[in-house]
Amino acid sequence: MISTVVGDIGKSKIRLAVLSDGALSRTVEIESPVALGQPANSPILFGVVADALSQLRLEAPIDLGLGLAGMATTTASGASLVEAIRGVVNVNRIVIASDVVVAHLGAFAGDEGTVLIAGTGAAALNVEADSVPVLRDGHGPYFGDDGSGGWLGARAVRAVVKAAEGRGPATSLTKLLRVRTSLDPQTMVRRGNAADNPARWSGQFAPDVLRAWTTGDQVATGIVRDAVTALTTTVLSARRQSQAIALTGGLLRCEPFAQDLIRSITSATPEAIVTVTEGRWMQGANVLLELERTRIAGSLQSLTEIHVIAGG
């Protein structure tokens, strides 16, 4: 009997789950040591994914559906991940796609619409039947991910450094970041610049930005306002005919932030039907394994990799 395993290989976490008759059986969750982008990072990350799979102690062959953050905008190859996985588990079939594809499938279950991820990174994807998918942002911490958790955190560190050097206004973020890290601003910068996973490192401060914003800090308010504007621009630049827009990602767990983002989107596009679909990565990865049965299968062919490995 073939087991079904689904996974979300994000910029901050690696999550794997075994499904039995569609129901959750067991899970593994660990931190991502590095993010895709640098060629040297791929074998490190893929090795950790393989180790995580081995923790599930699977004996039967598996069908594996994986969402991989950064796959759509880096040179990372799914084939390299497949080779790492084959060494530790008996694989029947692997379907790999960018995490934004899995988010789309989780939000719309194979139907049309536009999804926006606002987590450690940020990206939007519009998929409609018989049309070319439209992907916006997802370009990583150096060149994109505008409005994401990593982006919020990086802006917070900049604000704290500027305040310390007299180049910017005082902010409660100084105390919040100091409590979180026990570091002075200059040391924070050095640690961040040396981080193996810069998006995750900066993203740890996103909750502090949101907390300062909800308590009225003016610097944090400006950062959050810019984030909402950036995310609105990203999702609307991807949208085409479908009125359905789904929002997902860790930032949406902050209810005031989610409501501000929804208001911003619907103000710019009143006909949009916006929903929050956070936490559906397992459903999305499961739909990925049955992608050929969906209305949008043809549209997503360029954004997925299917590896059939008979006998493991």
PyMOL commands that set and color helices and strands:
alter all, ss='L'
color gray80, all
select helices_A, chain A and resi 41-55+78-86+99-108+140-143+149-164+173-181+185-194+198-203+206-214+218-238+250-253+255-268+281-289+291-293+301-303
alter helices_A, ss='H'
color red, helices_A
select strands_A, chain A and resi 3-9+13-20+23-31+62-68+91-98+113-118+122-127+134-137+244-248+273-276+304-308
alter strands_A, ss='S'
color yellow, strands_A
deselect
rebuild
show_as cartoon
